[in-house]
Amino acid sequence: MPSIKFWSLSASQNIQKRLLNYAVGIAESLGAELIVANIINVRDVEAIATIATMGYEVDSEHYVSGIEEDRRQTLNRILEKISFPADKLHTVFKVGHPVEELLKIAVNENADLMVMGIKGRSNLEHILMGSVAEKVFRRSPIPILSYRDEKDAARLKKRMGLS
Protein backbone atom coordinates (compact mmCIF):
# COMPACT_ATOMS: atom_id res chain seq x y z
CA MET A 1 0.00 0.00 0.00
CA PRO A 2 1.43 3.41 -0.87
CA SER A 3 2.18 5.75 1.99
CA ILE A 4 2.18 9.52 2.12
CA LYS A 5 4.18 11.31 4.76
CA PHE A 6 2.95 14.62 6.08
CA TRP A 7 5.43 16.70 8.00
CA SER A 8 4.66 19.23 10.67
CA LEU A 9 7.41 20.82 12.70
CA SER A 10 5.81 23.73 14.51
CA ALA A 11 3.57 25.55 12.10
CA SER A 12 0.48 27.34 13.31
CA GLN A 13 -2.68 25.29 13.71
CA ASN A 14 -4.30 26.94 10.67
CA ILE A 15 -1.36 26.09 8.42
CA GLN A 16 -1.18 22.55 9.83
CA LYS A 17 -4.88 22.09 9.16
CA ARG A 18 -4.62 23.19 5.51
CA LEU A 19 -1.48 21.13 4.95
CA LEU A 20 -2.97 18.06 6.58
CA ASN A 21 -6.19 18.44 4.56
CA TYR A 22 -4.08 18.60 1.42
CA ALA A 23 -2.09 15.49 2.38
CA VAL A 24 -5.31 13.65 3.32
CA GLY A 25 -6.79 14.46 -0.09
CA ILE A 26 -3.76 12.98 -1.82
CA ALA A 27 -3.70 9.91 0.43
CA GLU A 28 -7.44 9.30 -0.12
CA SER A 29 -7.14 9.60 -3.88
CA LEU A 30 -4.28 7.07 -3.90
CA GLY A 31 -5.76 4.73 -1.28
CA ALA A 32 -2.61 5.36 0.75
CA GLU A 33 -1.87 5.43 4.44
CA LEU A 34 -0.81 8.72 6.01
CA ILE A 35 2.18 9.10 8.29
CA VAL A 36 2.22 12.31 10.31
CA ALA A 37 5.75 13.12 11.48
CA ASN A 38 6.49 15.72 14.10
CA ILE A 39 10.06 16.52 15.13
CA ILE A 40 11.03 18.33 18.33
CA ASN A 41 14.30 20.04 17.50
CA VAL A 42 17.15 18.74 19.66
CA ARG A 43 18.63 22.27 19.74
CA ASP A 44 15.57 23.43 21.70
CA VAL A 45 15.99 20.56 24.15
CA GLU A 46 19.68 21.36 24.57
CA ALA A 47 18.82 25.02 25.23
CA ILE A 48 16.46 23.96 28.03
CA ALA A 49 19.20 21.80 29.54
CA THR A 50 21.58 24.79 29.42
CA ILE A 51 19.02 27.00 31.16
CA ALA A 52 18.60 24.35 33.85
CA THR A 53 22.34 24.46 34.58
CA MET A 54 21.92 28.16 35.37
CA GLY A 55 19.71 27.31 38.31
CA TYR A 56 16.30 27.72 36.70
CA GLU A 57 13.71 25.08 37.51
CA VAL A 58 13.19 23.62 34.07
CA ASP A 59 14.19 20.31 32.64
CA SER A 60 14.32 18.94 29.14
CA GLU A 61 12.27 15.83 29.93
CA HIS A 62 9.25 17.90 31.01
CA TYR A 63 9.82 20.28 28.10
CA VAL A 64 9.73 17.43 25.56
CA SER A 65 6.68 15.78 27.13
CA GLY A 66 4.87 19.13 27.27
CA ILE A 67 5.65 19.97 23.64
CA GLU A 68 4.67 16.50 22.48
CA GLU A 69 1.38 16.63 24.41
CA ASP A 70 0.59 20.09 23.03
CA ARG A 71 1.32 18.97 19.47
CA ARG A 72 -0.74 15.78 19.92
CA GLN A 73 -3.70 17.83 21.17
CA THR A 74 -3.38 20.19 18.20
CA LEU A 75 -3.20 17.25 15.80
CA ASN A 76 -6.20 15.57 17.45
CA ARG A 77 -8.26 18.78 17.16
CA ILE A 78 -7.44 18.93 13.45
CA LEU A 79 -8.09 15.22 12.88
CA GLU A 80 -11.50 15.40 14.58
CA LYS A 81 -12.69 17.48 11.63
CA ILE A 82 -11.17 15.25 8.96
CA SER A 83 -12.69 11.95 7.99
CA PHE A 84 -9.64 9.78 7.41
CA PRO A 85 -9.62 6.13 8.52
CA ALA A 86 -7.73 5.71 11.80
CA ASP A 87 -6.26 2.40 10.62
CA LYS A 88 -4.54 4.25 7.75
CA LEU A 89 -3.10 6.99 9.97
CA HIS A 90 0.19 6.68 11.83
CA THR A 91 1.82 9.43 13.90
CA VAL A 92 5.52 9.62 14.69
CA PHE A 93 7.10 11.96 17.26
CA LYS A 94 10.87 12.23 17.45
CA VAL A 95 13.44 14.41 19.17
CA GLY A 96 16.42 15.17 16.98
CA HIS A 97 17.73 17.20 14.10
CA PRO A 98 14.66 17.77 11.87
CA VAL A 99 16.34 17.04 8.54
CA GLU A 100 17.93 13.80 9.65
CA GLU A 101 14.87 12.60 11.55
CA LEU A 102 12.49 13.31 8.68
CA LEU A 103 14.71 11.47 6.22
CA LYS A 104 15.07 8.49 8.59
CA ILE A 105 11.30 8.33 9.08
CA ALA A 106 10.69 8.50 5.33
CA VAL A 107 13.08 5.60 4.71
CA ASN A 108 12.10 3.50 7.75
CA GLU A 109 8.38 3.88 7.03
CA ASN A 110 8.88 3.18 3.30
CA ALA A 111 7.06 6.40 2.41
CA ASP A 112 6.34 6.92 -1.28
CA LEU A 113 5.81 10.67 -1.08
CA MET A 114 6.52 13.41 1.44
CA VAL A 115 4.29 16.50 1.66
CA MET A 116 5.97 19.51 3.23
CA GLY A 117 5.07 23.14 3.77
CA ILE A 118 7.26 26.17 4.12
CA LYS A 119 7.50 28.44 7.13
CA GLY A 120 7.88 31.67 5.19
CA ARG A 121 11.06 32.97 6.74
CA SER A 122 12.65 36.14 5.50
CA ASN A 123 15.62 35.99 3.15
CA LEU A 124 17.98 36.94 6.00
CA GLU A 125 16.71 34.18 8.28
CA HIS A 126 16.98 31.72 5.39
CA ILE A 127 20.57 32.75 4.64
CA LEU A 128 21.62 32.54 8.28
CA MET A 129 19.75 29.41 9.32
CA GLY A 130 18.93 27.57 6.13
CA SER A 131 15.67 25.82 5.47
CA VAL A 132 14.74 22.40 6.78
CA ALA A 133 12.52 21.91 3.74
CA GLU A 134 15.31 22.89 1.36
CA LYS A 135 17.77 20.51 3.00
CA VAL A 136 15.23 17.67 2.93
CA PHE A 137 14.53 18.43 -0.75
CA ARG A 138 18.22 18.10 -1.57
CA ARG A 139 18.80 14.89 0.39
CA SER A 140 15.54 12.96 0.13
CA PRO A 141 15.54 9.60 -1.63
CA ILE A 142 11.77 9.91 -2.19
CA PRO A 143 9.70 12.52 -4.07
CA ILE A 144 8.58 15.58 -2.10
CA LEU A 145 5.53 17.68 -2.78
CA SER A 146 5.91 21.27 -1.62
CA TYR A 147 2.63 22.69 -0.32
CA ARG A 148 1.83 26.41 -0.49
CA ASP A 149 -1.23 27.95 1.12
CA GLU A 150 -2.75 31.12 -0.32
CA LYS A 151 -0.70 33.41 1.94
CA ASP A 152 2.61 31.76 1.00
CA ALA A 153 1.70 31.79 -2.70
CA ALA A 154 0.79 35.51 -2.58
CA ARG A 155 4.02 36.36 -0.73
CA LEU A 156 6.12 34.42 -3.24
CA LYS A 157 4.34 36.01 -6.23
CA LYS A 158 4.88 39.46 -4.73
CA ARG A 159 8.59 38.71 -4.25
CA MET A 160 8.73 37.81 -7.96
CA GLY A 161 6.93 41.03 -8.89
CA LEU A 162 3.89 39.16 -10.19
CA SER A 163 1.20 40.65 -7.96
N, C-alpha and C positions, 0 to 999 in steps of 0.2 A: 504494500500500500504506500503511495507517495506520502511524503510528509513535508509540511510547510513550517518553517520556523519563524516566529514573530519575535522581535527583539524589543525590549523596553528597558531602558537604563534608568531614567529618572524624569521622563517627560511629564508634562502636566496631565491631569486626568482627561481633559478634553482631547489633547493630542493622542494620548494612549487609546482613547475610545475610538477615534476615527481610524487610527492605524490598525487597531485590532479588528474593527469592522471590515476594513479593507482585506486584511489577511484571512478573516473568516470567509469572506466572499470568494476568495481564490480557493481556499481549502474546500469549501462546499462544492464549487464548480468542478474540482478535480477529484472529489471523493477522498480527499486526503485527511490525515490527522494533523493537528495543530500543536506545535510545541512552543510554549511561551517561556522565553528565557529572560531572566532578570539578574543582572550582575551588580553586586555591591562592590564598589571600587575599593581595592585593598589600600590605596593611598588614604582614603577617608578613615579606614579602620586604624591605620598606622598613626594618623594625626590624632585620633582619640587616645591612643595609647601614649603618645607623647604628652598630651595635655594631662593625662592621669599622673605621669611622672612629675608634674609640676605641683602636685598636691591637690588637684581638683578631684572631686568625687564623681568620676565618670570611668566607665570601663568599656573596652571594645566589645566584649561579649554581649552586654546589655544593648549597646549601640546597634550591633548587627541584628540581634533578635527584634529590637524595636523597629528598625528599618524594614526588615523582612515582613514583620506583622503588618506594618502600615501599607507596604506594597501589595501584600496578599489581600488586605481589605479593599484597597483600590481596585485591584484586579477582579475580585469577587463582585463589587458593585457594578463594574462594567459588564461582567459576564452574565449577571442577572438579567440584563436587558437584551442579551444576544441568545438566539436559539441555536446553539451548537452542541452536538451530542457530547456528553461528559466522557464517554468512553473513547472519543477521538481527540480529547484534549489532555495535554500533559504539560505541567509547569515545572520549571527548573530554576532554582535559586542557587547562586554561587557567589562566593567572595573571592575576588582575584582581580587580575588585570583584565579589563573588559574585552580587549581585542583577543587576547589568548583564550579566555574562557569561552567567548562566543564561538571561536573557531573550533575549540575542542568539543563543545556541545554539538555543533553542526556535524562534525565527523562522527562522534560517538553515537549520536541519535540517527545517523544515516539520513539527514535531512536532504531533500531534493531541491529546496529553494529557501532562501532567507529573505524576509521582508524587513526592511529597516527604514526608519525615518531619520530626519536630520534635526539637529537642535537649533539651528539658525544662529550660530555664533557670528560675531563680527569678524571681519578679515583679520584684525589684529589678534584676537583670541585664537583664531584658526592658525595663524602663523606661529604664535608662541606655543600653543598647546597641541596643535594637530587635531585631527578629527578621528574619532573612533570609527565612524562609518567609513571614512576614506581608507583607513588602515585595513579594515576588514575587507573592503572592496579589493584592495591590492593583493591580499594574501589568501582569500577564500578559495577553496577547491570546488565550491558549489556556486551556482548562479545566485545573484542577489538582485532583488527588486527594490529600487529606491522609491519610497513613498513620499509624496509632497501633498500637504493639505493646501487649502486655498490661500492661507496667509503666507506660507513658504513660497508657493508658486508666484504670488503677487510680488513678494520681496525680491525674488530672483529675477523676475521680468523687469522690475524697476531698475535693478542693478545693471541689467543689460541694456537699459534705455528703451525698453519695449512697451512701457505703460506710462 
